[in-house]
Amino acid sequence: MTTDLTLDHQYLEGAAKTRRYFAKFERIIGHLDDVTELTIEDGQIGRTESKIIKTYLGQLNRTFTALSYKYLMTWRVSGALPNGMAVDRQDSGFPVFQELLQMANDALNVDHHLKTSLSPDEIKKAMVKHILNDHSDPTALQYALSQRLYYEWLADRDLFFAGNDPQAIWRGNINDDRRRYLVHWASYDSQTNLPAIYLLELEDSGRTALVQDDRRWPQVQAHLMAQAVSGLKLVTIGAGFDQDFDDLHPKKLRRVHIGPMYSHAYTEQTGPLREILAEASGEEGVDWALSWTVETLWSKKVGEEKTGWFSTAEREIFNLDDRGEVTGATDQTRALILPQRAYQVLKDRDPVGMKNIRKYVVGKNGRVASYV
């Protein structure tokens, strides 16, 4: 039986609702740098990892800015993007995966669009001329300007795409035959419609340094991107990598899930969070919460496995927590980012299922505080 995933999708109807959606996400993403800093203080990630995560968050923010320009004139111009942007209203709150695929396709044609369209200054001059001569709103020109700005953001190319290929940072040599790397990559999951960031610390015992190896490095990149699926447990990803590359040794694998985003106005959440956000929704801009989950898998020790008649390979034995068979990780920390008003309602209601979830609370002054 095939499930129709579009049943969970909702098009943002009208320009006003679209602008409010993007304004809400801009505020939320703007707080994530502070949350990343607090995860360092909480001992969940390291300083180098935080810089990488912040880079991806910046790319994600620019992706939302680009999409906001694309859909700025939704429902204002006849025949132009009549359905608006599709959002996963049930499980994610983020744009659906197809939106990022289309954005990547648009990026391939960005040079053509920029060459064949007027510059923003030329469009603005035409808008003034239209207003003076026709005494009406220049909606067609406003749409043209929004699309021009969309393609200018795509031309920058420093965006969060459906797949963001692995990059490697050299972390020094253990000895003459062994090097240490931090590899990072990110994806926008097609099933969950959510972004995830991956960080892998590994040791390289190959003859040629990994990033200079024309044979191994492309294979590693392809392997990691193929495994960048939120539904896969970290132990599955780590063990599969360990088996496929005899001279690469994964010591720590970490994944940061960003989302889902819950909002009384845009999503159909269930459970206690539904009532909490409904009660908090009386005040503008405080009816939201964002899930933030950090999973970590550590290697506990190294064993050996025969790979031929006269050869063996190192194999990592991973350390799983008490719930390891369920989580597939050494550690999993779940958190919720939410405004002060929503947090106060949550605290008053004190639902059992949220007692052990860390809360990052955004105060009215914009500062973020951490609570258990």
SVG drawing of the C-alpha trace seen along z (x, -y; Angstrom):
<svg xmlns="http://www.w3.org/2000/svg" viewBox="-6 -60 62 78">
<polyline fill="none" stroke="black" stroke-width="0.4" points="0.0,0.0 1.4,-3.4 0.9,-6.4 0.1,-9.7 2.4,-12.1 0.7,-15.1 -2.2,-14.6 -0.1,-16.1 0.8,-19.1 -0.8,-22.5 -0.3,-25.4 0.1,-28.8 -3.0,-30.7 -2.5,-34.4 0.3,-36.8 -0.3,-37.9 -0.2,-34.3 2.9,-33.6 4.7,-36.7 3.7,-35.8 5.1,-32.3 8.5,-33.4 8.6,-36.2 8.0,-33.5 10.7,-31.3 13.2,-34.2 12.7,-34.9 13.0,-31.2 16.2,-30.6 17.6,-33.8 17.6,-32.2 19.4,-29.0 22.9,-30.4 22.2,-31.1 20.8,-27.6 24.0,-26.2 26.1,-28.1 24.0,-26.8 24.5,-23.2 28.2,-23.7 27.6,-24.8 25.4,-21.8 28.2,-19.5 26.3,-18.2 28.7,-19.6 32.2,-21.0 33.4,-24.5 34.5,-23.3 31.2,-21.5 29.3,-24.6 31.0,-26.6 30.0,-24.0 26.4,-23.9 26.2,-27.7 27.4,-27.7 24.6,-25.3 22.1,-27.4 23.2,-30.4 22.6,-28.5 19.2,-27.4 18.3,-31.0 19.3,-32.2 17.3,-29.4 14.2,-30.6 15.0,-34.2 15.3,-33.0 11.9,-31.2 10.3,-34.2 11.2,-36.3 10.0,-33.5 6.5,-33.5 6.4,-37.2 3.6,-38.0 1.7,-34.7 -2.0,-35.2 -1.3,-38.8 -0.5,-38.1 -2.8,-36.0 -1.2,-32.8 1.9,-33.2 2.5,-30.4 -1.2,-30.1 -0.9,-27.4 1.7,-29.1 4.4,-27.3 3.7,-23.8 4.3,-23.2 4.2,-19.9 1.5,-20.8 1.5,-17.6 5.0,-16.2 7.4,-19.1 6.1,-22.6 8.9,-23.1 8.5,-23.5 8.1,-20.1 11.1,-18.4 10.0,-19.2 10.3,-22.9 14.1,-22.5 14.4,-20.2 12.8,-22.9 15.0,-25.5 18.1,-23.5 16.8,-23.2 16.2,-26.9 19.8,-27.4 21.0,-25.6 19.3,-28.2 20.1,-31.2 22.6,-32.7 20.0,-32.6 17.3,-34.3 19.7,-37.1 20.8,-37.8 17.3,-37.9 15.6,-40.1 15.9,-43.7 18.0,-44.7 16.3,-45.6 16.9,-49.3 15.4,-49.1 12.4,-47.3 11.9,-49.9 12.1,-52.8 9.5,-51.0 7.3,-50.7 7.5,-54.4 6.6,-55.1 3.7,-52.8 2.3,-54.4 2.6,-57.9 1.1,-57.0 -1.5,-54.3 -2.4,-55.3 -2.6,-51.6 -0.5,-49.1 2.3,-47.7 1.7,-44.1 3.2,-42.5 6.4,-44.5 6.4,-43.7 6.2,-40.1 9.1,-40.5 11.1,-42.2 10.4,-39.4 11.6,-36.8 14.7,-38.8 15.6,-39.0 14.9,-35.2 17.4,-34.4 20.0,-36.8 19.8,-34.9 20.2,-31.7 23.3,-33.1 25.0,-33.5 24.7,-29.6 25.6,-29.6 22.2,-28.0 21.0,-24.8 20.0,-22.4 18.3,-19.0 21.8,-17.5 24.9,-19.3 27.9,-17.3 30.5,-16.1 33.5,-18.3 36.5,-17.2 38.6,-19.1 42.0,-17.8 42.5,-17.6 46.2,-16.5 48.2,-13.3 48.2,-10.6 51.4,-9.2 53.1,-9.0 50.5,-6.5 47.3,-7.7 45.4,-11.0 42.4,-12.4 39.5,-14.1 36.2,-15.8 33.8,-15.2 30.5,-17.1 27.5,-17.1 23.8,-17.9 20.5,-16.9 16.9,-17.9 15.1,-14.6 12.5,-13.7 10.4,-11.6 10.4,-13.9 10.7,-17.3 13.3,-18.3 17.0,-19.4 19.7,-17.3 23.4,-18.0 25.9,-15.2 29.4,-15.3 31.8,-12.3 35.2,-12.1 37.3,-9.4 40.8,-8.1 42.4,-7.5 45.0,-4.7 45.1,-4.7 48.3,-5.3 47.1,-8.6 45.4,-11.3 41.6,-10.9 40.9,-14.3 43.8,-13.8 42.7,-10.3 40.9,-10.4 39.7,-6.9 38.4,-6.9 37.1,-10.5 34.4,-10.4 33.3,-7.0 33.1,-8.3 31.1,-11.4 28.6,-9.3 28.3,-6.7 27.6,-9.3 25.0,-11.2 23.2,-7.9 23.0,-7.2 21.9,-10.8 18.4,-9.5 16.7,-10.5 15.0,-7.1 18.4,-5.3 19.9,-4.8 23.4,-6.2 24.7,-2.7 23.4,-1.5 25.2,-4.4 28.4,-4.0 28.6,-0.3 27.9,-0.4 30.7,-3.0 33.1,-0.9 32.4,2.2 32.7,0.5 36.0,-1.3 38.7,0.9 41.1,-2.0 38.7,-4.6 37.7,-4.2 34.6,-6.1 35.2,-7.1 32.3,-9.5 29.2,-10.1 26.8,-13.0 23.5,-14.1 21.5,-17.2 17.9,-17.2 16.3,-20.7 12.6,-20.6 9.7,-19.8 8.4,-23.3 5.0,-23.5 2.7,-26.4 -0.9,-26.9 -1.4,-28.8 0.4,-26.5 0.6,-22.9 -1.7,-20.2 0.2,-19.0 -1.3,-16.5 -0.9,-15.8 -0.2,-18.3 1.7,-20.7 -1.6,-21.4 -3.3,-22.8 -0.1,-24.6 0.3,-26.5 -3.4,-27.2 -3.3,-28.8 -0.2,-30.8 -1.6,-31.9 -3.4,-34.9 -0.2,-37.0 1.2,-37.7 4.3,-35.6 4.5,-33.3 2.4,-30.3 5.4,-28.2 7.9,-25.6 10.8,-24.0 12.2,-20.6 16.1,-20.2 17.6,-16.8 21.3,-15.8 22.2,-12.2 25.8,-10.9 27.4,-7.5 30.8,-6.7 33.2,-3.9 33.9,-2.0 36.8,0.1 38.3,1.7 38.2,5.3 39.6,7.2 37.9,9.0 39.3,11.3 38.9,9.7 40.9,12.4 43.2,15.3 46.1,13.3 44.5,9.9 42.4,8.4 40.8,5.0 39.9,3.0 36.3,2.9 34.7,0.4 32.6,1.7 30.1,-1.0 28.9,-2.1 25.1,-2.0 23.2,-3.4 20.5,-1.6 18.0,-2.4 20.6,-1.7 18.4,0.9 15.7,-1.8 17.8,-4.9 20.8,-3.3 23.0,-5.8 25.3,-6.3 23.3,-9.4 20.3,-11.2 19.3,-14.6 15.9,-16.0 15.1,-19.7 12.4,-22.2 12.9,-25.8 9.9,-28.0 9.0,-31.6 8.7,-32.6 4.9,-32.7 4.6,-29.2 7.1,-28.0 5.1,-29.4 2.0,-27.6 4.1,-24.4 5.4,-24.9 1.9,-25.4 0.5,-22.4 3.6,-20.2 2.8,-17.4 4.5,-14.1 5.9,-13.4 7.9,-16.7 9.6,-16.5 12.9,-15.1 13.1,-17.4 15.5,-20.3 13.9,-23.7 15.6,-26.6 13.4,-29.6 13.4,-32.8 12.7,-35.8 10.9,-39.0 14.3,-40.6 15.4,-37.9 17.9,-36.2 17.8,-32.4 18.0,-30.5 18.4,-26.8 16.2,-24.8 15.8,-21.1"/>
</svg>
